[in-house]
């Protein structure tokens, strides 16, 4: 018999292929697998030279590939089923304020306030439970949507950096981003990125005043005071006005715009003095800034003129001015940022800052009949902030990049543009990364804006079957449809569809029979039920010779460590907490994977067309009991058990009646206790197989999916 096995590089599929080739010497197997999620070619590496085995990489939803792979086979067995780095900047809105923060900073800040939980897959989760908002893309523009979760997990492996004219972002290879047509795609395909350029701004809430607060500085009578020097100079009280509005606030914004563009702040350790310097080739501009400063401070200043272009310099030898500019805008060029107070000021103050910034750092470029303002910075935070500011002002922009070379830091060049231009860079690079990767869950949206340019990326924290049912529907329904169409067209003698006991829903007592109604309770099981119904419909309508098996929870070798048994075994071996959902009283019927493979094989060869067969292990165990057994087998203490919040749609009990398949002659050959011991031993002996999956690039994809079956 020649078999086409779809999804054969996964856990059950790879064990089934190995079972068939071991049990039936004359059988041949073609394995069609897309190699995403749990598909791992290493599972069948020992069969690569076996002439009876062939591998085809492809998508079950691709009709042409399926028809080509299915030609000449005698039967089909269908198993197919289907984060950003720490220094990524994101715009956030809290209370009345808006700021640019790294996602790492966001996690640390709100983790300290609200505490950090560990979810069922070992991911660290912060639930802010505060009016904290991220920028999400909906209806063609950016909207502020509440952040419900901030998550992170350890990751070692490749990251993908995408740098295009619309923006730049660094993510794990299989993290999804949106292309220019708002379609969800993998980052490593390097699509034309979708970026937020228009923001739904409520200008009615924007202010025309600010209150200045500086660290460890006293305020007296509406002024923020400090002394000018600690050493050689004659100290005198120097102040900045604490409350600013009108012309004084416009003056401050012009001053800060010039400082961000061409200013620097330093402390002279030799004489204990602070200096703020702003350079410019336009002497009149520096005189204007000097006059502006008099509207908000009594600090003295001087202008140094030189013949060499760019050498004119406005200097303030004042600690209070030093504190003002470094607190609001950063000290060194690579630390510069847009002052956070600016985002919620009215547009006249935004324009004052931007115009002054462009006079300091901008230049006008001509291309044919189009002129554009261009400016650059080596501060990623400033580039991200300027992008947000421009979008809030309804100004469009594009980006280009300069890599680090020698002592030069990487730089961002921004162009104010008025029309779409398909020209521009589309740079793709891969880098090794070790550390935490982060994600957000956002209310009423499956995306958030991140990186320089506010690139729209997908949020992936919560169980994919809950937050991303589209992928399950695509594989479990449309993929099944594609397969059935090919089976019907090419008159393939038999197709076995592999399903799950979850389609019956939770069972309070007794066991589910094949004739029982389907009551799926989560998107994953609903999509599997949809595939089951489609298979039965093709049998009844077109007499496609199809069968279905529905098995209980499988365990054994080659199972990805996001599932409960391998996750708990490998965590225990690493002395890492075992995250147990809820009260641990959920009950599952456990089936050793080799017994399931034998049952599927029997149904394939002896089952009746149009029939459904339950395959259950007959060994029901509460999760807490299972956890204790694993700890006993690994020789670890029960103190490693860490209760975590139960997940949505977590059914209490599954159980199936297997009498029908037993009538064909099947019975499980492995006792649960012995099989569990053998499984623990396998993971102990095969660390080289699972270790890369828990610490390498696969981790970013599957670590968050624990508990979706």
Secondary structure, 3 states (H helix, E strand, C coil): CEEEEECCCCHHHHHHHHHHHHHCCCCEEEEEECCCCCCCHHHHHHHCCCCCEEEEECCCCCHHHHHHHHCCCCEEEECCCCCEECCCEEEEEECCEEEEEEHHHHHHHHHHHHCCEECCCCCEEECCCCCEEEEEEECCEEEEEEEEEEEEEEEEEEEEEEEECCEEEEEECCCEEEECCCCEEEHHHCCCECECCCECCCHHHCECEEECCCCCCCEECCEEEEECECCCCCCCEEEEECEEEHHHHHHHHHHHHHHHHHEEEEEECCCCEEEEEEECCCHHHHHHHHHHHCCCECCCEEEECCCCCCCCEEEECCHHHHHHHHHHHCCCHHHCCCCHHHHHECHHHHHHHHHHHHHHHCEEEEECCEEEEEEEECCHHHHHHHHHHHHHCCCEEEEEEECCECCECCEEEEEEECCCCCCCCEEEEEEEEEEEEEEEEECCECEEEECECCEEEECCCCCHHHHCHHHHHHHHHHHHHHHHHHHHHHCCCCEEEEEEHHHHCCCCCCCECCCCCCCCCCHHHHHHHHHHHHHHHHHHHHCCCEEEEEECEEECCCCCCCCHHHHHHHHHHCCCCEEEECCCCCEEEEEEHHHHHHHHHHHHHHCCCCCEEEECCCCEEEHHHHHHHHHHHHCCCHHHEEEECCCCCCCCECCECCHHHHCCCCCCCCCHHHHHHHHHHHHHHCHHHHHHHHHCHHHHHHHHHCCCC
